Amino acid sequence: MWDSYKAFLLRGNLLELAVAFVLGVAFAAVVTAFTDGIIMALIGALFGEPNFDQVVIPVGEGQVLIGTFLTAVLDFLIVATALFLVVQGITKMRATEEAEAAEEEPAADPEDVVLLREIRDLLSQRQQS
């Protein structure tokens, strides 16, 4: 049972997922700091409020915190845009590497062509003898 558990934990996909999760959490913290420290400061300079947290809709005795929601949506859009750009960059980089590798390596002949050449060469040697 321990070997199965160890094999499960050490599978490539699980490790990649764990690393991606940790990086995603760290990246979200960076984006939140960027949003709160820069974007919201600019919004505060333009509109007089440093963030959307004070934007509320009164409903009876309570309030709907629409500003908190808008801040979360802005965080999400920044994260989504940054990840999109990263994925696009990696995709282009991989395509470039694959194209360069394809140019460097000549295409291998199919197996049947190789066999036919060997037969031809053997027949040629037999006729010469």
N, CA, C and O atoms as CSV, one atom per row, in Angstrom:
chain,resi,resn,atom,element,x,y,z
A,1,MET,N,N,0.826,-1.184,0.000
A,1,MET,CA,C,0.000,0.000,0.000
A,1,MET,C,C,0.880,1.262,0.000
A,1,MET,O,O,0.547,2.245,-0.661
A,2,TRP,N,N,1.993,1.238,0.733
A,2,TRP,CA,C,2.882,2.389,0.783
A,2,TRP,C,C,3.462,2.700,-0.594
A,2,TRP,O,O,3.583,3.865,-0.974
A,3,ASP,N,N,3.824,1.645,-1.347
A,3,ASP,CA,C,4.376,1.856,-2.685
A,3,ASP,C,C,3.349,2.496,-3.609
A,3,ASP,O,O,3.686,3.374,-4.403
A,4,SER,N,N,2.102,2.060,-3.508
A,4,SER,CA,C,1.042,2.652,-4.328
A,4,SER,C,C,0.834,4.114,-3.969
A,4,SER,O,O,0.660,4.964,-4.842
A,5,TYR,N,N,0.855,4.393,-2.670
A,5,TYR,CA,C,0.673,5.769,-2.212
A,5,TYR,C,C,1.828,6.645,-2.693
A,5,TYR,O,O,1.616,7.768,-3.150
A,6,LYS,N,N,3.061,6.119,-2.586
A,6,LYS,CA,C,4.237,6.861,-3.022
A,6,LYS,C,C,4.193,7.085,-4.536
A,6,LYS,O,O,4.527,8.170,-5.014
A,7,ALA,N,N,3.786,6.069,-5.284
A,7,ALA,CA,C,3.671,6.214,-6.738
A,7,ALA,C,C,2.618,7.259,-7.101
A,7,ALA,O,O,2.795,8.021,-8.051
A,8,PHE,N,N,1.527,7.291,-6.344
A,8,PHE,CA,C,0.478,8.280,-6.578
A,8,PHE,C,C,1.003,9.695,-6.331
A,8,PHE,O,O,0.754,10.603,-7.124
A,9,LEU,N,N,1.721,9.873,-5.238
A,9,LEU,CA,C,2.227,11.204,-4.896
A,9,LEU,C,C,3.304,11.686,-5.854
A,9,LEU,O,O,3.414,12.886,-6.102
A,10,LEU,N,N,4.088,10.784,-6.387
A,10,LEU,CA,C,5.215,11.167,-7.217
A,10,LEU,C,C,4.907,11.174,-8.700
A,10,LEU,O,O,5.801,11.392,-9.517
A,11,ARG,N,N,3.650,10.938,-9.060
A,11,ARG,CA,C,3.285,11.032,-10.471
A,11,ARG,C,C,3.496,12.455,-10.935
A,11,ARG,O,O,3.281,13.399,-10.174
A,12,GLY,N,N,3.912,12.617,-12.168
A,12,GLY,CA,C,4.218,13.937,-12.700
A,12,GLY,C,C,3.061,14.908,-12.630
A,12,GLY,O,O,3.256,16.064,-12.255
A,13,ASN,N,N,1.866,14.477,-12.978
A,13,ASN,CA,C,0.737,15.399,-13.024
A,13,ASN,C,C,0.400,15.962,-11.653
A,13,ASN,O,O,0.066,17.141,-11.537
A,14,LEU,N,N,0.480,15.151,-10.627
A,14,LEU,CA,C,0.148,15.617,-9.284
A,14,LEU,C,C,1.170,16.634,-8.794
A,14,LEU,O,O,0.810,17.645,-8.192
A,15,LEU,N,N,2.440,16.364,-9.053
A,15,LEU,CA,C,3.475,17.310,-8.657
A,15,LEU,C,C,3.343,18.627,-9.420
A,15,LEU,O,O,3.494,19.703,-8.840
A,16,GLU,N,N,3.065,18.542,-10.709
A,16,GLU,CA,C,2.884,19.753,-11.501
A,16,GLU,C,C,1.687,20.551,-11.001
A,16,GLU,O,O,1.735,21.780,-10.948
A,17,LEU,N,N,0.623,19.861,-10.637
A,17,LEU,CA,C,-0.560,20.534,-10.127
A,17,LEU,C,C,-0.264,21.219,-8.795
A,17,LEU,O,O,-0.715,22.341,-8.563
A,18,ALA,N,N,0.483,20.562,-7.927
A,18,ALA,CA,C,0.824,21.152,-6.637
A,18,ALA,C,C,1.704,22.393,-6.821
A,18,ALA,O,O,1.493,23.412,-6.164
A,19,VAL,N,N,2.673,22.301,-7.701
A,19,VAL,CA,C,3.533,23.455,-7.972
A,19,VAL,C,C,2.718,24.594,-8.573
A,19,VAL,O,O,2.894,25.753,-8.197
A,20,ALA,N,N,1.830,24.268,-9.502
A,20,ALA,CA,C,0.989,25.297,-10.118
A,20,ALA,C,C,0.097,25.959,-9.082
A,20,ALA,O,O,-0.121,27.169,-9.137
A,21,PHE,N,N,-0.421,25.185,-8.142
A,21,PHE,CA,C,-1.284,25.750,-7.105
A,21,PHE,C,C,-0.501,26.725,-6.223
A,21,PHE,O,O,-0.964,27.832,-5.949
A,22,VAL,N,N,0.680,26.309,-5.784
A,22,VAL,CA,C,1.494,27.170,-4.923
A,22,VAL,C,C,1.877,28.448,-5.665
A,22,VAL,O,O,1.800,29.540,-5.103
A,23,LEU,N,N,2.288,28.316,-6.925
A,23,LEU,CA,C,2.632,29.499,-7.705
A,23,LEU,C,C,1.414,30.389,-7.926
A,23,LEU,O,O,1.526,31.614,-7.912
A,24,GLY,N,N,0.261,29.779,-8.128
A,24,GLY,CA,C,-0.969,30.553,-8.305
A,24,GLY,C,C,-1.321,31.355,-7.072
A,24,GLY,O,O,-1.727,32.512,-7.178
A,25,VAL,N,N,-1.170,30.751,-5.896
A,25,VAL,CA,C,-1.453,31.467,-4.647
A,25,VAL,C,C,-0.474,32.631,-4.483
A,25,VAL,O,O,-0.873,33.737,-4.119
A,26,ALA,N,N,0.798,32.378,-4.752
A,26,ALA,CA,C,1.792,33.449,-4.635
A,26,ALA,C,C,1.524,34.547,-5.662
A,26,ALA,O,O,1.655,35.733,-5.360
A,27,PHE,N,N,1.154,34.149,-6.863
A,27,PHE,CA,C,0.861,35.123,-7.915
A,27,PHE,C,C,-0.369,35.946,-7.560
A,27,PHE,O,O,-0.406,37.148,-7.820
A,28,ALA,N,N,-1.372,35.313,-6.971
A,28,ALA,CA,C,-2.577,36.040,-6.555
A,28,ALA,C,C,-2.232,37.087,-5.501
A,28,ALA,O,O,-2.799,38.179,-5.499
A,29,ALA,N,N,-1.305,36.757,-4.606
A,29,ALA,CA,C,-0.887,37.731,-3.596
A,29,ALA,C,C,-0.202,38.927,-4.252
A,29,ALA,O,O,-0.419,40.069,-3.845
A,30,VAL,N,N,0.618,38.672,-5.258
A,30,VAL,CA,C,1.292,39.754,-5.977
A,30,VAL,C,C,0.259,40.624,-6.690
A,30,VAL,O,O,0.348,41.851,-6.658
A,31,VAL,N,N,-0.711,39.992,-7.326
A,31,VAL,CA,C,-1.736,40.748,-8.043
A,31,VAL,C,C,-2.580,41.562,-7.081
A,31,VAL,O,O,-2.930,42.704,-7.375
A,32,THR,N,N,-2.909,40.987,-5.933
A,32,THR,CA,C,-3.687,41.731,-4.936
A,32,THR,C,C,-2.899,42.945,-4.452
A,32,THR,O,O,-3.462,44.030,-4.300
A,33,ALA,N,N,-1.610,42.769,-4.213
A,33,ALA,CA,C,-0.780,43.901,-3.799
A,33,ALA,C,C,-0.707,44.946,-4.908
A,33,ALA,O,O,-0.752,46.147,-4.638
A,34,PHE,N,N,-0.595,44.493,-6.146
A,34,PHE,CA,C,-0.574,45.412,-7.292
A,34,PHE,C,C,-1.893,46.175,-7.393
A,34,PHE,O,O,-1.909,47.389,-7.594
A,35,THR,N,N,-2.991,45.447,-7.252
A,35,THR,CA,C,-4.305,46.075,-7.350
A,35,THR,C,C,-4.507,47.084,-6.221
A,35,THR,O,O,-4.915,48.221,-6.459
A,36,ASP,N,N,-4.217,46.655,-4.988
A,36,ASP,CA,C,-4.442,47.537,-3.836
A,36,ASP,C,C,-3.451,48.704,-3.812
A,36,ASP,O,O,-3.828,49.833,-3.500
A,37,GLY,N,N,-2.193,48.434,-4.138
A,37,GLY,CA,C,-1.161,49.454,-4.002
A,37,GLY,C,C,-1.039,50.406,-5.168
A,37,GLY,O,O,-0.664,51.563,-4.981
A,38,ILE,N,N,-1.345,49.950,-6.365
A,38,ILE,CA,C,-1.146,50.804,-7.542
A,38,ILE,C,C,-2.473,51.178,-8.200
A,38,ILE,O,O,-2.797,52.357,-8.338
A,39,ILE,N,N,-3.232,50.165,-8.603
A,39,ILE,CA,C,-4.477,50.438,-9.334
A,39,ILE,C,C,-5.448,51.232,-8.464
A,39,ILE,O,O,-5.997,52.244,-8.901
A,40,MET,N,N,-5.656,50.774,-7.246
A,40,MET,CA,C,-6.602,51.470,-6.375
A,40,MET,C,C,-6.094,52.849,-5.976
A,40,MET,O,O,-6.891,53.765,-5.770
A,41,ALA,N,N,-4.765,53.011,-5.864
A,41,ALA,CA,C,-4.210,54.336,-5.571
A,41,ALA,C,C,-4.485,55.291,-6.727
A,41,ALA,O,O,-4.812,56.459,-6.515
A,42,LEU,N,N,-4.350,54.784,-7.955
A,42,LEU,CA,C,-4.666,55.614,-9.127
A,42,LEU,C,C,-6.156,55.961,-9.170
A,42,LEU,O,O,-6.531,57.089,-9.490
A,43,ILE,N,N,-6.990,54.986,-8.845
A,43,ILE,CA,C,-8.433,55.244,-8.800
A,43,ILE,C,C,-8.732,56.280,-7.720
A,43,ILE,O,O,-9.565,57.165,-7.917
A,44,GLY,N,N,-8.057,56.170,-6.585
A,44,GLY,CA,C,-8.232,57.152,-5.519
A,44,GLY,C,C,-7.811,58.540,-5.954
A,44,GLY,O,O,-8.458,59.527,-5.605
A,45,ALA,N,N,-6.717,58.621,-6.723
A,45,ALA,CA,C,-6.258,59.924,-7.206
A,45,ALA,C,C,-7.249,60.521,-8.202
A,45,ALA,O,O,-7.448,61.736,-8.235
A,46,LEU,N,N,-7.866,59.670,-9.008
A,46,LEU,CA,C,-8.810,60.160,-10.015
A,46,LEU,C,C,-10.192,60.468,-9.439
A,46,LEU,O,O,-10.797,61.486,-9.774
A,47,PHE,N,N,-10.688,59.585,-8.572
A,47,PHE,CA,C,-12.070,59.700,-8.111
A,47,PHE,C,C,-12.210,60.092,-6.642
A,47,PHE,O,O,-13.329,60.266,-6.157
A,48,GLY,N,N,-11.096,60.233,-5.928
A,48,GLY,CA,C,-11.169,60.656,-4.540
A,48,GLY,C,C,-11.300,59.526,-3.534
A,48,GLY,O,O,-11.171,59.770,-2.334
A,49,GLU,N,N,-11.547,58.313,-3.969
A,49,GLU,CA,C,-11.644,57.153,-3.074
A,49,GLU,C,C,-10.518,56.185,-3.427
A,49,GLU,O,O,-10.350,55.849,-4.600
A,50,PRO,N,N,-9.738,55.726,-2.438
A,50,PRO,CA,C,-8.607,54.847,-2.749
A,50,PRO,C,C,-9.007,53.410,-3.095
A,50,PRO,O,O,-8.196,52.655,-3.630
A,51,ASN,N,N,-10.234,53.035,-2.798
A,51,ASN,CA,C,-10.689,51.697,-3.189
A,51,ASN,C,C,-12.202,51.706,-3.316
A,51,ASN,O,O,-12.854,52.715,-3.051
A,52,PHE,N,N,-12.741,50.592,-3.717
A,52,PHE,CA,C,-14.182,50.488,-3.926
A,52,PHE,C,C,-14.921,50.013,-2.675
A,52,PHE,O,O,-16.142,49.860,-2.712
A,53,ASP,N,N,-14.221,49.778,-1.583
A,53,ASP,CA,C,-14.851,49.188,-0.407
A,53,ASP,C,C,-15.980,50.060,0.167
A,53,ASP,O,O,-16.908,49.537,0.785
A,54,GLN,N,N,-15.908,51.359,-0.032
A,54,GLN,CA,C,-16.954,52.225,0.494
A,54,GLN,C,C,-18.177,52.285,-0.415
A,54,GLN,O,O,-19.191,52.881,-0.050
A,55,VAL,N,N,-18.093,51.677,-1.588
A,55,VAL,CA,C,-19.246,51.657,-2.493
A,55,VAL,C,C,-20.192,50.568,-2.000
A,55,VAL,O,O,-19.897,49.378,-2.111
A,56,VAL,N,N,-21.317,50.982,-1.462
A,56,VAL,CA,C,-22.309,50.039,-0.928
A,56,VAL,C,C,-23.681,50.427,-1.433
A,56,VAL,O,O,-23.927,51.577,-1.799
A,57,ILE,N,N,-24.556,49.464,-1.447
A,57,ILE,CA,C,-25.954,49.710,-1.787
A,57,ILE,C,C,-26.769,49.384,-0.545
A,57,ILE,O,O,-26.827,48.228,-0.124
A,58,PRO,N,N,-27.403,50.403,0.048
A,58,PRO,CA,C,-28.206,50.124,1.245
A,58,PRO,C,C,-29.458,49.333,0.890
A,58,PRO,O,O,-30.189,49.678,-0.038
A,59,VAL,N,N,-29.686,48.278,1.640
A,59,VAL,CA,C,-30.868,47.442,1.448
A,59,VAL,C,C,-31.490,47.226,2.826
A,59,VAL,O,O,-30.992,46.433,3.626
A,60,GLY,N,N,-32.560,47.924,3.087
A,60,GLY,CA,C,-33.216,47.810,4.383
A,60,GLY,C,C,-32.261,48.156,5.502
A,60,GLY,O,O,-31.695,49.249,5.531
A,61,GLU,N,N,-32.079,47.221,6.430
A,61,GLU,CA,C,-31.176,47.422,7.575
A,61,GLU,C,C,-29.711,47.154,7.220
A,61,GLU,O,O,-28.814,47.586,7.944
A,62,GLY,N,N,-29.460,46.450,6.118
A,62,GLY,CA,C,-28.095,46.061,5.769
A,62,GLY,C,C,-27.571,46.803,4.555
A,62,GLY,O,O,-28.156,47.778,4.083
A,63,GLN,N,N,-26.440,46.299,4.067
A,63,GLN,CA,C,-25.793,46.892,2.906
A,63,GLN,C,C,-25.271,45.787,1.995
A,63,GLN,O,O,-24.822,44.737,2.453
A,64,VAL,N,N,-25.342,46.049,0.713
A,64,VAL,CA,C,-24.727,45.167,-0.275
A,64,VAL,C,C,-23.357,45.764,-0.585
A,64,VAL,O,O,-23.254,46.900,-1.049
A,65,LEU,N,N,-22.310,44.989,-0.324
A,65,LEU,CA,C,-20.934,45.472,-0.494
A,65,LEU,C,C,-20.490,45.315,-1.943
A,65,LEU,O,O,-19.653,44.468,-2.257
A,66,ILE,N,N,-21.044,46.118,-2.804
A,66,ILE,CA,C,-20.729,46.031,-4.231
A,66,ILE,C,C,-19.276,46.416,-4.509
A,66,ILE,O,O,-18.670,45.893,-5.444
A,67,GLY,N,N,-18.714,47.315,-3.717
A,67,GLY,CA,C,-17.326,47.737,-3.912
A,67,GLY,C,C,-16.343,46.614,-3.682
A,67,GLY,O,O,-15.369,46.484,-4.423
A,68,THR,N,N,-16.581,45.797,-2.667
A,68,THR,CA,C,-15.710,44.646,-2.402
A,68,THR,C,C,-15.760,43.674,-3.578
A,68,THR,O,O,-14.740,43.111,-3.979
A,69,PHE,N,N,-16.953,43.487,-4.119
A,69,PHE,CA,C,-17.118,42.617,-5.282
A,69,PHE,C,C,-16.366,43.184,-6.489
A,69,PHE,O,O,-15.694,42.438,-7.201
A,70,LEU,N,N,-16.472,44.490,-6.725
A,70,LEU,CA,C,-15.773,45.107,-7.852
A,70,LEU,C,C,-14.257,44.967,-7.712
A,70,LEU,O,O,-13.561,44.743,-8.703
A,71,THR,N,N,-13.749,45.095,-6.501
A,71,THR,CA,C,-12.320,44.910,-6.271
A,71,THR,C,C,-11.908,43.476,-6.588
A,71,THR,O,O,-10.869,43.252,-7.210
A,72,ALA,N,N,-12.715,42.504,-6.165
A,72,ALA,CA,C,-12.412,41.092,-6.447
A,72,ALA,C,C,-12.465,40.816,-7.949
A,72,ALA,O,O,-11.637,40.067,-8.469
A,73,VAL,N,N,-13.427,41.411,-8.648
A,73,VAL,CA,C,-13.517,41.236,-10.106
A,73,VAL,C,C,-12.285,41.834,-10.779
A,73,VAL,O,O,-11.736,41.245,-11.710
A,74,LEU,N,N,-11.854,42.996,-10.313
A,74,LEU,CA,C,-10.657,43.617,-10.875
A,74,LEU,C,C,-9.431,42.739,-10.637
A,74,LEU,O,O,-8.616,42.563,-11.543
A,75,ASP,N,N,-9.291,42.185,-9.429
A,75,ASP,CA,C,-8.199,41.246,-9.147
A,75,ASP,C,C,-8.243,40.058,-10.109
A,75,ASP,O,O,-7.223,39.660,-10.672
A,76,PHE,N,N,-9.438,39.502,-10.284
A,76,PHE,CA,C,-9.595,38.343,-11.169
A,76,PHE,C,C,-9.189,38.685,-12.593
A,76,PHE,O,O,-8.476,37.914,-13.235
A,77,LEU,N,N,-9.630,39.824,-13.089
A,77,LEU,CA,C,-9.303,40.212,-14.466
A,77,LEU,C,C,-7.803,40.414,-14.646
A,77,LEU,O,O,-7.251,40.063,-15.689
A,78,ILE,N,N,-7.148,40.971,-13.647
A,78,ILE,CA,C,-5.697,41.150,-13.746
A,78,ILE,C,C,-4.999,39.798,-13.746
A,78,ILE,O,O,-4.092,39.574,-14.548
A,79,VAL,N,N,-5.404,38.895,-12.862
A,79,VAL,CA,C,-4.805,37.549,-12.823
A,79,VAL,C,C,-5.057,36.823,-14.135
A,79,VAL,O,O,-4.136,36.235,-14.702
A,80,ALA,N,N,-6.292,36.855,-14.623
A,80,ALA,CA,C,-6.636,36.156,-15.864
A,80,ALA,C,C,-5.834,36.709,-17.040
A,80,ALA,O,O,-5.346,35.943,-17.872
A,81,THR,N,N,-5.695,38.022,-17.114
A,81,THR,CA,C,-4.932,38.633,-18.205
A,81,THR,C,C,-3.456,38.256,-18.121
A,81,THR,O,O,-2.840,37.915,-19.131
A,82,ALA,N,N,-2.898,38.319,-16.929
A,82,ALA,CA,C,-1.485,37.965,-16.770
A,82,ALA,C,C,-1.244,36.494,-17.113
A,82,ALA,O,O,-0.277,36.170,-17.802
A,83,LEU,N,N,-2.109,35.612,-16.642
A,83,LEU,CA,C,-1.950,34.188,-16.964
A,83,LEU,C,C,-2.124,33.935,-18.455
A,83,LEU,O,O,-1.410,33.114,-19.031
A,84,PHE,N,N,-3.060,34.631,-19.082
A,84,PHE,CA,C,-3.256,34.495,-20.521
A,84,PHE,C,C,-1.978,34.884,-21.264
A,84,PHE,O,O,-1.552,34.186,-22.185
A,85,LEU,N,N,-1.376,35.990,-20.863
A,85,LEU,CA,C,-0.149,36.440,-21.512
A,85,LEU,C,C,1.004,35.467,-21.282
A,85,LEU,O,O,1.804,35.226,-22.186
A,86,VAL,N,N,1.089,34.909,-20.078
A,86,VAL,CA,C,2.135,33.923,-19.785
A,86,VAL,C,C,1.942,32.672,-20.635
A,86,VAL,O,O,2.897,32.165,-21.223
A,87,VAL,N,N,0.714,32.179,-20.701
A,87,VAL,CA,C,0.432,30.972,-21.492
A,87,VAL,C,C,0.703,31.228,-22.969
A,87,VAL,O,O,1.261,30.369,-23.652
A,88,GLN,N,N,0.313,32.399,-23.471
A,88,GLN,CA,C,0.585,32.725,-24.873
A,88,GLN,C,C,2.093,32.765,-25.139
A,88,GLN,O,O,2.559,32.265,-26.162
A,89,GLY,N,N,2.845,33.359,-24.221
A,89,GLY,CA,C,4.296,33.413,-24.380
A,89,GLY,C,C,4.931,32.036,-24.383
A,89,GLY,O,O,5.805,31.748,-25.200
A,90,ILE,N,N,4.491,31.188,-23.469
A,90,ILE,CA,C,5.032,29.826,-23.411
A,90,ILE,C,C,4.665,29.044,-24.659
A,90,ILE,O,O,5.483,28.293,-25.189
A,91,THR,N,N,3.432,29.217,-25.130
A,91,THR,CA,C,2.992,28.520,-26.346
A,91,THR,C,C,3.839,28.939,-27.543
A,91,THR,O,O,4.264,28.093,-28.330
A,92,LYS,N,N,4.084,30.236,-27.682
A,92,LYS,CA,C,4.917,30.715,-28.795
A,92,LYS,C,C,6.347,30.212,-28.660
A,92,LYS,O,O,6.970,29.840,-29.654
A,93,MET,N,N,6.872,30.198,-27.432
A,93,MET,CA,C,8.231,29.720,-27.206
A,93,MET,C,C,8.345,28.242,-27.576
A,93,MET,O,O,9.310,27.836,-28.224
A,94,ARG,N,N,7.365,27.441,-27.168
A,94,ARG,CA,C,7.396,26.009,-27.505
A,94,ARG,C,C,7.284,25.801,-29.006
A,94,ARG,O,O,7.972,24.947,-29.565
A,95,ALA,N,N,6.417,26.578,-29.669
A,95,ALA,CA,C,6.265,26.442,-31.116
A,95,ALA,C,C,7.566,26.789,-31.828
A,95,ALA,O,O,7.940,26.128,-32.797
A,96,THR,N,N,8.255,27.821,-31.353
A,96,THR,CA,C,9.534,28.203,-31.939
A,96,THR,C,C,10.572,27.109,-31.733
A,96,THR,O,O,11.316,26.773,-32.654
A,97,GLU,N,N,10.623,26.550,-30.523
A,97,GLU,CA,C,11.580,25.472,-30.244
A,97,GLU,C,C,11.283,24.243,-31.093
A,97,GLU,O,O,12.204,23.604,-31.602
A,98,GLU,N,N,10.002,23.906,-31.250
A,98,GLU,CA,C,9.634,22.747,-32.062
A,98,GLU,C,C,9.983,22.978,-33.528
A,98,GLU,O,O,10.433,22.059,-34.212
A,99,ALA,N,N,9.777,24.204,-34.013
A,99,ALA,CA,C,10.110,24.512,-35.401
A,99,ALA,C,C,11.614,24.422,-35.624
A,99,ALA,O,O,12.065,23.901,-36.644
A,100,GLU,N,N,12.392,24.929,-34.667
A,100,GLU,CA,C,13.848,24.839,-34.779
A,100,GLU,C,C,14.312,23.394,-34.717
A,100,GLU,O,O,15.224,23.007,-35.448
A,101,ALA,N,N,13.707,22.600,-33.865
A,101,ALA,CA,C,14.080,21.184,-33.761
A,101,ALA,C,C,13.724,20.445,-35.044
A,101,ALA,O,O,14.464,19.565,-35.483
A,102,ALA,N,N,12.592,20.800,-35.647
A,102,ALA,CA,C,12.187,20.148,-36.891
A,102,ALA,C,C,13.141,20.503,-38.024
A,102,ALA,O,O,13.413,19.672,-38.890
A,103,GLU,N,N,13.651,21.734,-38.022
A,103,GLU,CA,C,14.597,22.135,-39.058
A,103,GLU,C,C,15.944,21.446,-38.881
A,103,GLU,O,O,16.606,21.114,-39.866
A,104,GLU,N,N,16.350,21.230,-37.648
A,104,GLU,CA,C,17.652,20.634,-37.373
A,104,GLU,C,C,17.679,19.145,-37.677
A,104,GLU,O,O,18.674,18.638,-38.193
A,105,GLU,N,N,16.610,18.445,-37.367
A,105,GLU,CA,C,16.564,17.003,-37.547
A,105,GLU,C,C,15.941,16.668,-38.897
A,105,GLU,O,O,14.792,17.025,-39.157
A,106,PRO,N,N,16.696,15.984,-39.756
A,106,PRO,CA,C,16.085,15.565,-41.013
A,106,PRO,C,C,15.037,14.483,-40.736
A,106,PRO,O,O,15.168,13.681,-39.811
A,107,ALA,N,N,14.021,14.490,-41.547
A,107,ALA,CA,C,12.954,13.511,-41.361
A,107,ALA,C,C,13.493,12.111,-41.640
A,107,ALA,O,O,14.161,11.892,-42.650
A,108,ALA,N,N,13.211,11.184,-40.768
A,108,ALA,CA,C,13.663,9.803,-40.935
A,108,ALA,C,C,12.821,9.126,-42.015
A,108,ALA,O,O,11.621,9.366,-42.146
A,109,ASP,N,N,13.493,8.277,-42.777
A,109,ASP,CA,C,12.768,7.535,-43.806
A,109,ASP,C,C,11.844,6.522,-43.153
A,109,ASP,O,O,12.164,5.973,-42.099
A,110,PRO,N,N,10.701,6.275,-43.773
A,110,PRO,CA,C,9.806,5.248,-43.234
A,110,PRO,C,C,10.503,3.883,-43.232
A,110,PRO,O,O,11.421,3.639,-44.015
A,111,GLU,N,N,10.057,3.022,-42.356
A,111,GLU,CA,C,10.691,1.713,-42.184
A,111,GLU,C,C,10.657,0.879,-43.461
A,111,GLU,O,O,11.619,0.171,-43.759
A,112,ASP,N,N,9.567,0.952,-44.216
A,112,ASP,CA,C,9.488,0.157,-45.438
A,112,ASP,C,C,10.496,0.631,-46.485
A,112,ASP,O,O,11.019,-0.185,-47.243
A,113,VAL,N,N,10.775,1.919,-46.540
A,113,VAL,CA,C,11.771,2.441,-47.475
A,113,VAL,C,C,13.159,1.947,-47.078
A,113,VAL,O,O,13.958,1.571,-47.936
A,114,VAL,N,N,13.442,1.950,-45.785
A,114,VAL,CA,C,14.735,1.463,-45.300
A,114,VAL,C,C,14.904,-0.010,-45.668
A,114,VAL,O,O,15.970,-0.416,-46.133
A,115,LEU,N,N,13.861,-0.806,-45.463
A,115,LEU,CA,C,13.939,-2.235,-45.800
A,115,LEU,C,C,14.129,-2.447,-47.295
A,115,LEU,O,O,14.915,-3.302,-47.703
A,116,LEU,N,N,13.428,-1.689,-48.105
A,116,LEU,CA,C,13.579,-1.823,-49.560
A,116,LEU,C,C,14.998,-1.449,-49.995
A,116,LEU,O,O,15.547,-2.089,-50.891
A,117,ARG,N,N,15.590,-0.449,-49.395
A,117,ARG,CA,C,16.971,-0.081,-49.722
A,117,ARG,C,C,17.942,-1.195,-49.336
A,117,ARG,O,O,18.885,-1.492,-50.069
A,118,GLU,N,N,17.702,-1.802,-48.184
A,118,GLU,CA,C,18.565,-2.911,-47.761
A,118,GLU,C,C,18.460,-4.072,-48.738
A,118,GLU,O,O,19.464,-4.689,-49.094
A,119,ILE,N,N,17.246,-4.363,-49.164
A,119,ILE,CA,C,17.056,-5.451,-50.146
A,119,ILE,C,C,17.774,-5.107,-51.443
A,119,ILE,O,O,18.450,-5.957,-52.023
A,120,ARG,N,N,17.631,-3.865,-51.904
A,120,ARG,CA,C,18.301,-3.424,-53.129
A,120,ARG,C,C,19.812,-3.574,-53.003
A,120,ARG,O,O,20.474,-4.066,-53.917
A,121,ASP,N,N,20.346,-3.149,-51.873
A,121,ASP,CA,C,21.793,-3.230,-51.672
A,121,ASP,C,C,22.261,-4.681,-51.632
A,121,ASP,O,O,23.316,-5.006,-52.177
A,122,LEU,N,N,21.482,-5.556,-50.990
A,122,LEU,CA,C,21.855,-6.980,-50.950
A,122,LEU,C,C,21.804,-7.609,-52.336
A,122,LEU,O,O,22.685,-8.385,-52.705
A,123,LEU,N,N,20.767,-7.271,-53.105
A,123,LEU,CA,C,20.673,-7.796,-54.476
A,123,LEU,C,C,21.825,-7.276,-55.335
A,123,LEU,O,O,22.373,-8.002,-56.165
A,124,SER,N,N,22.179,-6.031,-55.127
A,124,SER,CA,C,23.285,-5.453,-55.890
A,124,SER,C,C,24.601,-6.161,-55.545
A,124,SER,O,O,25.411,-6.428,-56.432
A,125,GLN,N,N,24.812,-6.458,-54.281
A,125,GLN,CA,C,26.016,-7.165,-53.856
A,125,GLN,C,C,26.033,-8.578,-54.417
A,125,GLN,O,O,27.093,-9.072,-54.800
A,126,ARG,N,N,24.889,-9.235,-54.474
A,126,ARG,CA,C,24.807,-10.599,-54.970
A,126,ARG,C,C,25.103,-10.670,-56.459
A,126,ARG,O,O,25.740,-11.612,-56.930
A,127,GLN,N,N,24.637,-9.668,-57.197
A,127,GLN,CA,C,24.870,-9.640,-58.646
A,127,GLN,C,C,26.340,-9.372,-58.950
A,127,GLN,O,O,26.865,-9.868,-59.947
A,128,GLN,N,N,27.005,-8.600,-58.108
A,128,GLN,CA,C,28.402,-8.293,-58.330
A,128,GLN,C,C,29.294,-9.494,-58.019
A,128,GLN,O,O,30.396,-9.597,-58.558
A,129,SER,N,N,28.832,-10.400,-57.159
A,129,SER,CA,C,29.659,-11.538,-56.802
A,129,SER,C,C,29.589,-12.661,-57.788
A,129,SER,O,O,30.244,-13.686,-57.603
